[in-house]
């Protein structure tokens, strides 16, 4: 399809979750996209405004199911783990580019996938050709892709911080990733522990006995050149709606000063529109509502460093990166529809 011939027709499946709603918000403002349908389970005929009043100006109505064959050029799947695989297979067979914001195609190793995401089958041929869409490190593989596995929010921040050191042979052994995310990363849930009374003025760690994003980070580091590099990953839930900060502790193969560490990051992301290397440690507020990532580095001792990365967990950590992947895959300007800057204060 020629992107110049007409606007790209896009659909969102799983439109009633936070990531789905964010994808709708971004796509509705995309100058080269027409949003042709939005889908939610058991929501046929329900106005989108009933689920997300902030999207009422769009005047959209939810449908059940998925787009009809040929209806959409690209379909964004914002579905729970295990729910994307069969849907993706049907949509790809119908000729659509599928961008899975969920987790069904992130881990290439079938054993690891089943260990962390259960035994729900996924089509092996399709899984093998899925492009892991950390855009800055997958740009050459995205054009012509039929299926993009959008990274998780934690791995996006961790790999943006760590991959440059893995790729240059500076990562000595397993890093520690101490990451904190806003509550929207848990999805739209009323589960115990996610209410205001439990979250307000409190920070808690979880997944200490293992978390599904650890093998995803390790896979990304292996892709960057650090094969067999184990990761200690500790996620935390903090009392804010959105935003994610990954603080990564590294042992290095060489002694490096702070300026040299920052140079490694700058040389890894020259001219990148969405990755910015700062002198001061970034705050999550900088990225709120955007697809931008902010990085910084500092020496913390002999052959030790701390790398920080701040993103919006729903932006660069989910829907924003999904739109960025669509742009690259379809030959659109990479920044199209993603021009928003952070709102500070």
Secondary structure, DSSP 8 states (H G I E B T S, - for coil): --TTTS-EEEEEESTTSHHHHHHHHHHHT-TTEEEEEEE-TT-TT-BHHHH-GGGGGG--BEESS---TTT-SEEEE---TTSSHHHHHHHHHTT-EEEE-SSTTT---HHHHHHHH-S----HHHHHH-EE--HHHHHHHHTT-SEEE---HHHHHHHHHHHHHHHTT-B-S--EEEEEE-GGGG-S---TT-SHHHHTT-EEEE-TT--HHHHHHHHHHHHHT-TT---EEEEEEESSSS-EEEEEEEEBSS---HHHHHHHHHHHSTT-SSEEE-SS---GGGGTTSS-EEEEEEEEETTEEEEEEEE-TTIIIIIHHHHHHHHHHTT--TTTT--------
